[in-house]
Structures are given as C-alpha cells and as structure tokens.
Amino acid sequence: MRRIIVLGVILLILCLAAGSVTNSGNSDDQKKVFLIVLGIHKNSIDLEEMEIRYGHSPNLGYQTGNFTVDILAKNGTRLFSFDIWDPRCHLEEYGLHNELVQHELMEDPELEQKYLAQGETNDIDLPLIIPYHNDIQSIEIRENETGALLISVNVSPAVDAFRARFPRDPDMMGNNCGQPDSLFHHTMIAWPF
C-alpha cells in the first residue's frame, strides 16, 4: 500500500514539474490590452482615460453598430476595424430607442428638465478594450452614416506610461513586435449540417 502512495506522489510531482516546464514559454502571461474610455458629451467625444493593462480583449468584429473603430499602424495603414454601438442607443421591446432623439422630441419642459437631470444624453462613457500590439499608433472612431471622424486617439502616451511602469516587459524591450497574425483572434464556430 505504501508503494502505491509513494508512486502516486512521485507521479503527481513529475506531472506538476512537466506542466511548469512546458508552460514556461507561454506568451499568454504577457498579453496586454489598451483600455480606452471615451466620454460622449452631447455630440462630441472626448478621451477620458487611456492605459495599457495585462489581460485579454473580447472578440472584436462580430457586431454591427453606429460607429466604426479603425486601428492604425505607425505607417498609417489600417490594421483592423470593427463596429460598435453608440451607447446612447439601446434596444427596447419595440425596437431601437435613441436617447438623444427622445430628448429632442420632448415637448413637456418639466419632463425635459427631469430627463436632463438624469444625464442620459449628456455624459455617457464608451469603454473600448483593444488588443495590444507594438505597431498600433492611433485609434480612430468614425460615424458610419456620414463617415465623419469623431475622434482620433494617439496611443503613444499610454505606451510610454506602461514602459515606465514595466520596463522589463518583453514588448517594451527592444524591437519585439510579436506576431502580426496574432493581433486579432477570432473564434469561428462551424456547425456540422
């Protein structure tokens, strides 16, 4: 009985050691994202916060929306683009409800003041989580209907701040750009029919 327990413990230790050796080169531990918080104030968009954090981004590019986000490289080429919803719009039981249009259509001044006090059309945050890559220089948001540029965000200050905090991070040292193909991952599900 002792032999079985001793062999089991040895096997467990070997499995743990093998797991730590095989995962030692795992680059997932160093994945980073740009966290960008934009503030929509009536019809203007301002940068509220921008930083780089360790983490994983959500899958991008699977939704439609009112805005298009273009991620631009240092040489000006578009690396990727995806659509997002205007946070002032949300779906209700009977279709799309646009907070700004609702506010403009109100005729009752008291109701309008109450609505303005809620701040729904004045100050709305739009958080974006975008995968980090060394080649990203700026992020632009455009309105889909008109193509008008709403905001362009240069990410260099966030990169500089992150480099100051984590100078030994592999992406902050030298010219390590990672794999361009791994910038944006999409999980495709195929249904067998």
C-alpha positions as CSV (number, residue, x, y, z in Angstrom):
1,M,0.0,0.0,0.0
2,R,2.9,2.3,0.8
3,R,4.4,1.7,-2.6
4,I,1.2,2.8,-4.3
5,I,1.0,6.0,-2.3
6,V,4.7,6.8,-2.9
7,L,4.4,6.1,-6.6
8,G,1.3,8.2,-6.8
9,V,3.1,11.1,-5.0
10,I,6.1,10.8,-7.4
11,L,3.8,10.7,-10.4
12,L,2.0,13.8,-9.2
13,I,5.3,15.7,-8.6
14,L,6.5,14.7,-12.1
15,C,3.3,15.8,-13.7
16,L,3.5,19.2,-11.9
17,A,7.1,19.6,-12.9
18,A,6.4,18.7,-16.5
19,G,3.5,21.2,-16.6
20,S,5.6,24.0,-15.3
21,V,8.4,23.3,-17.8
22,T,6.0,23.1,-20.8
23,N,4.3,26.3,-19.8
24,S,7.5,28.3,-19.1
25,G,7.5,29.8,-22.6
26,N,3.8,30.5,-22.7
27,S,3.4,34.1,-24.1
28,D,-0.2,34.3,-22.8
29,D,1.1,35.5,-19.5
30,Q,2.3,38.7,-21.2
31,K,-0.9,39.5,-23.2
32,K,-1.9,43.2,-22.9
33,V,-4.9,45.4,-23.9
34,F,-5.5,49.1,-24.5
35,L,-8.2,50.3,-22.2
36,I,-9.6,53.4,-23.6
37,V,-12.6,55.2,-22.0
38,L,-14.2,57.9,-24.2
39,G,-16.8,60.3,-22.9
40,I,-19.7,61.2,-25.2
41,H,-21.0,64.7,-24.3
42,K,-24.0,65.6,-26.5
43,N,-22.5,65.4,-29.9
44,S,-18.8,65.4,-29.1
45,I,-16.4,62.6,-28.0
46,D,-13.5,63.2,-25.7
47,L,-10.8,61.0,-24.3
48,E,-11.4,60.3,-20.6
49,E,-8.8,57.7,-19.8
50,M,-6.3,55.5,-21.7
51,E,-3.9,52.9,-20.4
52,I,-2.4,49.5,-21.1
53,R,-3.2,46.7,-18.8
54,Y,-2.3,43.0,-18.7
55,G,-5.3,41.0,-19.9
56,H,-7.2,39.6,-22.9
57,S,-9.5,41.5,-25.2
58,P,-13.0,40.4,-26.1
59,N,-13.6,39.1,-29.6
60,L,-14.0,42.1,-31.9
61,G,-15.6,42.4,-35.3
62,Y,-18.8,40.3,-34.6
63,Q,-21.2,43.1,-34.1
64,T,-22.6,45.9,-36.1
65,G,-23.1,49.5,-34.9
66,N,-23.3,53.2,-35.4
67,F,-19.6,53.8,-35.2
68,T,-16.5,52.2,-36.9
69,V,-13.3,51.9,-35.0
70,D,-10.2,51.9,-37.2
71,I,-6.9,50.7,-35.6
72,L,-4.0,52.3,-37.5
73,A,-0.3,51.3,-37.7
74,K,2.7,53.6,-37.3
75,N,2.9,53.8,-41.1
76,G,-0.7,54.9,-41.3
77,T,-2.2,51.7,-42.7
78,R,-5.3,50.2,-41.2
79,L,-4.5,47.1,-39.2
80,F,-8.1,46.3,-38.3
81,S,-11.6,47.8,-38.0
82,F,-14.8,46.9,-36.2
83,D,-18.2,48.4,-35.5
84,I,-19.5,49.4,-32.1
85,W,-22.9,50.8,-30.9
86,D,-23.4,54.3,-29.9
87,P,-24.1,53.9,-26.1
88,R,-26.9,56.4,-26.3
89,C,-28.9,53.8,-28.3
90,H,-30.3,50.7,-26.9
91,L,-32.8,48.1,-27.9
92,E,-36.2,48.1,-26.3
93,E,-39.2,45.9,-26.6
94,Y,-40.5,47.8,-29.7
95,G,-37.2,48.5,-31.4
96,L,-34.3,50.9,-31.3
97,H,-34.5,53.7,-28.7
98,N,-32.2,56.7,-29.3
99,E,-31.8,58.7,-26.1
100,L,-30.7,61.8,-27.9
101,V,-33.6,61.8,-30.3
102,Q,-36.0,61.0,-27.4
103,H,-34.7,64.1,-25.6
104,E,-35.1,66.3,-28.7
105,L,-38.7,65.2,-29.3
106,M,-39.9,66.0,-25.7
107,E,-42.4,68.9,-25.6
108,D,-43.0,69.0,-21.8
109,P,-40.4,71.4,-20.3
110,E,-40.7,69.8,-16.8
111,L,-40.2,66.3,-18.2
112,E,-37.3,67.6,-20.3
113,Q,-35.6,69.0,-17.2
114,K,-36.1,65.7,-15.3
115,Y,-34.7,63.9,-18.2
116,L,-31.7,66.2,-18.4
117,A,-31.1,65.8,-14.7
118,Q,-30.7,62.0,-15.3
119,G,-27.7,62.8,-17.6
120,E,-28.6,60.1,-20.1
121,T,-27.9,62.3,-23.1
122,N,-25.2,64.5,-21.7
123,D,-22.5,62.3,-20.2
124,I,-22.1,58.7,-21.4
125,D,-18.9,56.6,-21.2
126,L,-17.8,54.4,-24.1
127,P,-15.2,51.9,-22.9
128,L,-13.1,50.2,-25.6
129,I,-10.8,47.2,-24.9
130,I,-8.4,46.6,-27.8
131,P,-5.6,44.0,-28.0
132,Y,-2.2,45.5,-27.7
133,H,0.4,45.3,-30.5
134,N,3.6,47.3,-30.8
135,D,2.6,48.5,-34.3
136,I,-0.5,50.4,-33.2
137,Q,-0.1,54.1,-33.4
138,S,-3.7,55.5,-33.2
139,I,-7.3,54.6,-33.0
140,E,-10.0,56.5,-34.9
141,I,-13.7,56.4,-34.5
142,R,-16.0,57.4,-37.4
143,E,-19.7,57.7,-37.7
144,N,-21.0,55.0,-40.2
145,E,-23.7,57.1,-41.9
146,T,-21.5,60.1,-42.7
147,G,-18.0,58.8,-42.4
148,A,-17.2,61.8,-40.2
149,L,-14.2,61.4,-37.9
150,L,-15.4,61.7,-34.4
151,I,-12.1,61.3,-32.5
152,S,-8.5,60.1,-33.2
153,V,-6.5,58.8,-30.2
154,N,-2.8,58.6,-30.3
155,V,-1.8,55.7,-28.1
156,S,1.9,56.7,-27.6
157,P,1.3,58.3,-24.1
158,A,-0.2,55.0,-22.8
159,V,2.7,53.0,-24.3
160,D,5.3,55.4,-22.6
161,A,3.5,55.2,-19.3
162,F,3.3,51.4,-19.4
163,R,7.0,51.2,-20.4
164,A,7.9,53.4,-17.4
165,R,6.0,51.1,-15.0
166,F,7.1,47.8,-16.6
167,P,10.4,48.3,-18.3
168,R,11.2,44.6,-18.3
169,D,8.1,43.6,-20.2
170,P,9.1,41.8,-23.4
171,D,7.0,44.1,-25.6
172,M,8.6,47.2,-24.0
173,M,12.2,46.0,-24.6
174,G,13.9,46.3,-28.0
175,N,12.0,45.8,-31.2
176,N,9.8,42.9,-30.2
177,C,6.6,43.3,-32.3
178,G,5.1,39.8,-31.7
179,Q,3.3,38.0,-34.5
180,P,1.2,40.3,-36.7
181,D,-1.2,37.4,-37.4
182,S,-1.9,37.2,-33.7
183,L,-3.1,40.8,-33.3
184,F,-6.8,40.0,-33.6
185,H,-8.1,36.5,-32.9
186,H,-11.5,35.4,-34.0
187,T,-13.1,32.1,-32.9
188,M,-15.1,30.6,-35.7
189,I,-17.7,28.0,-34.9
190,A,-18.7,25.6,-37.6
191,W,-21.9,23.8,-37.2
192,P,-22.0,20.3,-38.8
193,F,-25.1,20.2,-41.0
